[in-house]
Amino acid sequence: MDKKTIVDIDVNGKKVLMRVDFNVPLSSNDPGEKISITDDSRIQAALPTINYLLEHGAALILCSHLGRPKSPKDIQFAMDPVAERLGELLGRPVSKVDGVVGDAVSRAVADLQPGEVLLLENTCFLAGEKNNDPVLASQLANLADVYVNDAFGTAHRAHASTEGVARAMQAKSSPAVAGFLMEKELTALRVTVDDPPRPYVAIMGGAKISDKIQLIEHLLEIADKILIGGGMANTFFKAQGYEIGKSLFEEQAVPEAKRLLELAGDRLVLPVDVVVAESLEESSTAQDLAISNIPADQMVLDIGLVTIQHFSGSLMGAKLIVWNGPMGVFEVERFAAGTNALATILAAMVGQGATVIIGGGDLAAAVARSGLSDKMSHVSTGGGASLEYLEGKSLPGIAALDDK
């Protein structure tokens, strides 16, 4: 990696501001209820960097966003449950201050000793976070001697706690470096752009084609095949003139889908059969039908059995597979079969020497539910960030860090 990391600097006795991605799922969005964390995977992913810094004598200040609060009044998105869970995982107290910057925060930071951990309040409680306000970025930089970004999931956003603070640290000649998780993500994803092993097959799923048009175009330049599933396949079916019933699709993206089909030729592989039902309700009868036989009162909710076999054949012999987006409505068990089958196929391919990279977001959750996360070569913690990296874009949260 061409960016400095925590091993390249001395943190002993230093105040270290570390940007983490603790945007974890919560048990409720009701501020009147007791709120707990339902999945601590993102907290666990940051532990190697946190532990290294503490073991090397840093006084550690952590900051993160959580959810989508509109103001500090949205107390259901306060960081208190995160502080509690982090303390349990670390086996040491984690103090939490009710602010991001300001006098109370400055006093808490001044009292912080090496080996201690302080968690700031939700960065999105301040409007200046998303606006990359230089004043807020400077205030954050003034809290610490060193800045560490270990939040790959936010690296594609130029926010005050990611891009802005790194620039502000450099302006005062202080280090701004990557953590171990950031390094791990970049090392894993770099294989997709730096002379990827071949055959290279990409798998695109999820609901929207509009989010991935640029990615598909970019992949058509470097990948050997692209397999399409999930809700986005419906837009391609529409572009081919098929009846798709009540299925989700993007009407405004149909011309783009037609263009991509013409551009790709046989390198774009679409489902040949799908699982349909009238609704997601348990009482609704599901059936596996060819894409030419979708009834007008049904909706596509998963890929079918023939498509799974078809995709398996397309994947045969691949040395690199990048997968972004589930194949169906995986949250409902009977429409998770396509996603689970594909995960099983890819896990077996890893065992045979292939590299399989899972592109974060909903797909990471789906693979985790299948119990196969640890069988993949890499499961990214950043859906949007991994998409933009795969598109070949520069990620501002990474670009702002110190070069080696």
C-alpha positions in Angstrom: 0.0 0.0 0.0 1.3 3.5 -0.9 -0.1 5.1 2.2 1.5 5.2 5.6 0.0 3.1 8.3 0.2 3.1 12.1 3.3 0.9 12.0 5.1 3.7 10.2 4.8 6.2 13.1 5.4 6.5 16.8 2.2 6.7 18.9 3.7 6.2 22.3 2.4 8.9 24.7 0.4 10.6 21.9 -3.2 11.5 21.7 -4.6 9.6 18.7 -7.8 10.5 17.0 -9.1 7.4 15.2 -12.0 7.5 12.7 -13.8 4.1 12.9 -16.9 2.8 11.2 -19.2 2.0 14.1 -22.4 2.4 12.0 -23.8 -0.8 13.4 -27.4 -2.1 13.2 -29.5 -1.3 16.3 -32.4 -3.1 17.9 -34.7 -0.1 17.6 -35.0 3.4 16.3 -37.4 4.4 19.0 -35.7 6.8 21.4 -38.1 5.6 24.2 -36.8 2.1 24.1 -33.6 0.6 25.4 -31.4 0.3 22.3 -28.8 -2.4 21.8 -26.5 -3.4 19.0 -27.7 -6.4 17.0 -24.5 -7.0 15.1 -21.1 -5.9 16.3 -19.1 -7.0 13.3 -17.9 -3.5 12.4 -16.7 -3.0 16.0 -14.8 -6.2 15.9 -13.2 -5.3 12.6 -11.6 -2.3 14.2 -10.2 -4.1 17.2 -6.8 -5.0 15.7 -6.0 -1.3 15.2 -7.4 -0.2 18.5 -5.5 -2.9 20.4 -2.2 -2.0 18.6 -2.5 1.6 19.5 -3.3 1.0 23.1 -0.5 -1.6 23.4 1.9 1.0 22.0 1.1 3.7 24.5 -1.6 5.8 22.8 -4.3 7.7 24.5 -7.2 6.9 22.1 -10.0 9.1 20.9 -12.6 7.4 18.7 -15.1 9.0 16.4 -17.8 7.6 14.1 -21.2 8.2 12.6 -24.2 6.1 13.5 -27.4 5.9 11.5 -28.9 8.9 9.8 -29.8 11.5 12.5 -31.2 14.8 11.4 -30.1 16.6 14.6 -28.7 15.9 18.1 -32.3 15.5 19.2 -32.3 12.0 17.5 -30.9 10.4 20.7 -31.7 7.0 19.4 -28.5 7.3 17.4 -26.3 8.3 20.3 -23.1 6.3 20.7 -23.8 5.0 24.3 -24.6 1.4 23.2 -21.4 1.4 21.1 -19.3 2.5 24.0 -20.8 -0.2 26.2 -20.2 -3.0 23.6 -16.7 -1.8 22.8 -15.8 -1.9 26.5 -17.0 -5.5 26.7 -14.9 -6.5 23.7 -11.8 -4.7 24.9 -12.1 -5.8 28.5 -11.5 -2.2 29.7 -13.6 0.9 30.3 -14.6 3.1 27.4 -15.6 6.6 28.3 -18.1 8.4 26.2 -18.5 12.1 26.0 -21.7 13.9 24.9 -20.2 15.9 22.2 -17.9 15.8 19.1 -16.0 19.0 19.8 -16.3 21.7 22.4 -15.2 22.5 25.9 -16.5 19.2 27.4 -14.7 17.2 24.8 -11.5 19.2 25.2 -11.5 18.6 29.0 -12.1 14.9 28.5 -9.3 14.7 26.0 -6.9 16.6 28.3 -7.6 14.1 31.1 -7.1 11.1 28.8 -4.1 9.0 29.7 -2.1 6.4 27.6 -4.0 3.1 27.4 -7.4 4.8 27.9 -10.2 5.1 25.4 -12.7 7.9 24.8 -15.6 7.7 22.4 -17.0 10.9 20.9 -20.6 11.5 20.2 -22.1 10.7 16.8 -20.3 12.8 14.2 -23.5 13.2 12.2 -25.1 15.1 15.0 -23.2 18.1 13.6 -24.2 19.4 10.1 -20.5 20.3 9.5 -19.6 16.6 9.3 -21.2 15.9 5.9 -20.5 19.4 4.7 -16.8 18.8 5.4 -16.7 22.0 7.3 -13.1 23.2 7.6 -13.8 24.7 11.1 -15.1 21.3 12.4 -12.2 19.5 10.7 -9.7 21.9 12.4 -11.4 21.4 15.8 -11.1 17.7 15.5 -7.5 17.9 14.4 -6.7 20.0 17.5 -7.8 17.2 19.8 -4.9 15.0 18.8 -1.3 14.6 17.9 -2.0 11.8 15.3 -5.0 10.9 13.1 -5.8 7.4 12.0 -8.5 6.5 9.5 -9.6 2.9 9.8 -13.2 3.5 8.4 -13.0 2.1 4.9 -16.8 2.1 4.7 -16.8 5.9 4.7 -13.6 6.5 2.6 -15.6 7.4 -0.4 -17.2 10.4 1.4 -15.3 13.7 1.9 -16.5 14.4 5.4 -15.0 16.5 8.2 -14.0 13.4 10.2 -12.5 11.6 7.2 -11.0 13.9 4.5 -11.2 17.3 6.2 -9.5 16.3 9.5 -6.7 14.5 7.6 -5.9 17.7 5.7 -6.1 19.7 8.9 -3.6 17.4 10.6 -1.2 17.7 7.7 -1.6 21.5 7.9 -0.1 21.4 11.4 2.6 18.9 10.4 1.0 16.0 12.2 0.6 12.4 10.9 -2.6 11.2 9.1 -2.3 7.5 8.5 -4.3 4.3 7.8 -5.2 1.6 10.3 -5.0 -2.1 9.8 -8.5 -2.5 8.5 -8.1 0.2 5.9 -4.8 -1.5 4.9 -6.5 -4.9 4.7 -9.3 -3.6 2.5 -7.0 -1.8 0.1 -4.6 -4.8 -0.2 -7.5 -7.1 -0.9 -9.2 -4.9 -3.5 -6.1 -3.9 -5.3 -5.9 -7.2 -7.0 -9.0 -6.2 -8.9 -7.3 -3.3 -10.6 -3.7 -4.2 -10.7 -3.3 -6.9 -13.4 -6.2 -9.2 -12.1 -5.7 -13.0 -12.5 -7.8 -14.5 -15.2 -10.4 -15.6 -15.9 -12.0 -12.7 -13.9 -15.7 -12.9 -13.4 -17.8 -10.2 -11.7 -21.2 -10.8 -10.2 -23.6 -7.8 -9.9 -26.8 -8.0 -7.9 -28.9 -5.8 -5.6 -31.9 -3.6 -6.5 -30.7 -0.8 -8.7 -28.8 -0.8 -12.0 -28.5 3.0 -11.9 -26.1 2.8 -9.0 -23.9 0.4 -10.9 -23.9 1.6 -14.6 -20.4 3.1 -14.3 -19.1 0.0 -12.5 -20.5 -2.3 -15.1 -19.0 -0.2 -17.9 -15.6 -0.2 -16.1 -15.8 -4.0 -15.5 -16.6 -4.6 -19.2 -13.1 -3.2 -19.9 -11.3 -5.5 -17.4 -13.5 -8.5 -16.5 -14.1 -11.5 -18.7 -17.7 -12.0 -17.8 -20.3 -10.2 -15.7 -23.2 -12.2 -14.2 -26.3 -10.2 -13.4 -28.9 -11.0 -10.7 -31.1 -9.4 -8.1 -33.7 -6.6 -8.8 -31.3 -5.0 -11.3 -31.8 -7.9 -13.6 -35.5 -6.9 -14.1 -34.4 -3.7 -15.8 -32.4 -5.7 -18.2 -35.4 -8.1 -18.8 -37.5 -5.0 -19.6 -34.8 -3.8 -22.0 -35.1 -7.2 -23.7 -38.8 -6.8 -24.0 -39.9 -9.4 -21.5 -43.0 -9.1 -19.3 -41.8 -8.6 -15.7 -45.2 -8.3 -14.0 -45.1 -6.3 -10.7 -41.3 -6.6 -10.4 -39.2 -3.8 -9.2 -37.3 -2.1 -12.1 -36.0 1.3 -13.1 -37.8 2.6 -16.1 -35.4 5.5 -16.5 -32.5 3.1 -16.7 -34.0 0.9 -19.5 -32.1 2.8 -22.3 -28.9 2.3 -20.4 -29.6 -1.4 -19.9 -30.1 -1.7 -23.7 -26.9 0.1 -24.4 -25.0 -2.1 -21.9 -26.4 -5.3 -23.5 -25.3 -4.2 -26.9 -21.9 -3.1 -25.6 -21.3 -6.4 -23.7 -22.5 -9.0 -26.1 -22.3 -12.5 -24.6 -20.0 -11.2 -21.7 -23.1 -10.0 -19.8 -24.8 -13.1 -18.4 -28.5 -12.8 -17.3 -30.7 -15.2 -15.5 -32.7 -17.6 -17.6 -35.3 -18.5 -14.9 -36.5 -16.7 -11.8 -38.5 -17.4 -8.7 -41.7 -15.3 -8.7 -44.6 -14.8 -6.3 -47.5 -12.4 -5.9 -45.9 -10.8 -2.8 -43.4 -11.4 0.0 -46.2 -12.8 2.3 -45.8 -16.4 3.4 -49.3 -17.2 2.1 -48.1 -16.2 -1.4 -47.2 -19.2 -3.7 -43.7 -19.1 -5.1 -42.8 -20.8 -8.4 -39.7 -21.1 -10.6 -40.4 -19.9 -14.2 -38.5 -19.1 -17.3 -38.0 -15.4 -17.8 -40.3 -15.6 -20.9 -43.2 -16.8 -18.7 -43.4 -14.2 -15.9 -47.1 -13.6 -15.1 -48.4 -10.0 -15.1 -49.6 -10.4 -11.4 -46.3 -11.8 -10.1 -42.9 -10.3 -9.1 -39.4 -11.6 -9.5 -37.8 -12.3 -6.1 -34.8 -14.6 -6.7 -32.9 -16.3 -9.4 -34.1 -19.8 -10.4 -32.4 -23.3 -10.2 -31.5 -23.4 -13.9 -29.8 -19.9 -13.5 -27.8 -21.2 -10.5 -26.5 -24.0 -12.7 -26.0 -21.6 -15.6 -24.0 -19.2 -13.4 -22.0 -22.1 -11.9 -20.9 -23.0 -15.5 -19.9 -19.4 -16.2 -17.8 -19.3 -13.0 -16.0 -22.6 -13.8 -12.2 -22.0 -13.9 -12.4 -18.4 -12.7 -9.3 -17.3 -10.8 -10.9 -14.0 -9.5 -14.5 -13.4 -8.6 -15.8 -10.1 -7.3 -19.4 -10.2 -6.1 -21.5 -7.1 -5.2 -25.2 -7.4 -4.4 -27.5 -10.3 -3.5 -29.4 -12.4 -6.0 -32.8 -12.0 -4.4 -34.7 -10.8 -1.4 -32.4 -12.7 0.9 -34.0 -11.3 4.1 -37.0 -13.7 3.4 -35.7 -17.3 3.7 -37.5 -18.7 0.7 -36.1 -16.0 -1.6 -32.5 -16.4 -0.3 -31.8 -19.7 -2.1 -30.1 -18.1 -5.1 -27.8 -16.0 -2.9 -27.0 -18.9 -0.6 -26.3 -21.3 -3.5 -24.0 -18.8 -5.1 -22.2 -18.3 -1.8 -21.7 -22.1 -1.4 -20.3 -22.4 -5.0 -17.9 -19.5 -4.4 -16.8 -20.9 -1.0 -15.9 -24.1 -2.7 -14.0 -22.3 -5.4 -11.9 -20.5 -2.7 -11.0 -23.9 -1.4 -9.7 -24.7 -5.0 -7.5 -21.7 -5.1 -9.8 -18.9 -6.5 -9.9 -15.4 -5.0 -13.4 -14.4 -4.1 -14.1 -10.8 -2.9 -17.5 -9.9 -1.4 -18.3 -6.2 -1.9 -19.8 -5.3 1.4 -23.3 -3.8 2.2 -26.3 -6.0 2.0 -24.3 -8.8 0.4 -21.9 -9.0 3.3 -25.0 -9.4 5.6 -26.4 -12.1 3.3 -23.1 -14.1 3.2 -22.9 -13.8 7.0 -26.4 -15.2 7.3 -25.3 -18.2 5.2 -22.5 -18.9 7.6 -19.9 -18.7 4.8 -18.1 -15.3 5.5 -15.0 -17.0 6.7 -14.8 -19.2 3.6 -14.4 -16.1 1.3 -11.0 -14.6 0.5 -12.3 -11.1 1.6 -15.6 -9.6 2.8 -15.4 -5.9 2.5 -16.8 -3.7 5.3 -17.7 -0.9 2.8 -20.4 -1.3 0.2 -20.3 2.1 -1.4 -16.6 2.5 -0.9 -15.8 -0.9 -2.5 -18.1 0.0 -5.4 -16.3 3.3 -6.1 -12.9 1.6 -5.7 -13.9 -1.1 -8.2 -14.9 1.7 -10.6 -11.4 3.0 -10.4 -12.3 6.2 -8.5 -10.1 7.9 -6.0 -11.5 7.7 -2.5 -11.1 11.1 -0.7 -10.7 9.6 2.8 -7.8 7.6 1.5 -6.3 10.1 -0.9 -6.0 12.6 2.1 -3.7 10.3 4.1 0.1 10.6 4.2 2.0 8.9 1.4 4.9 6.6 2.2 
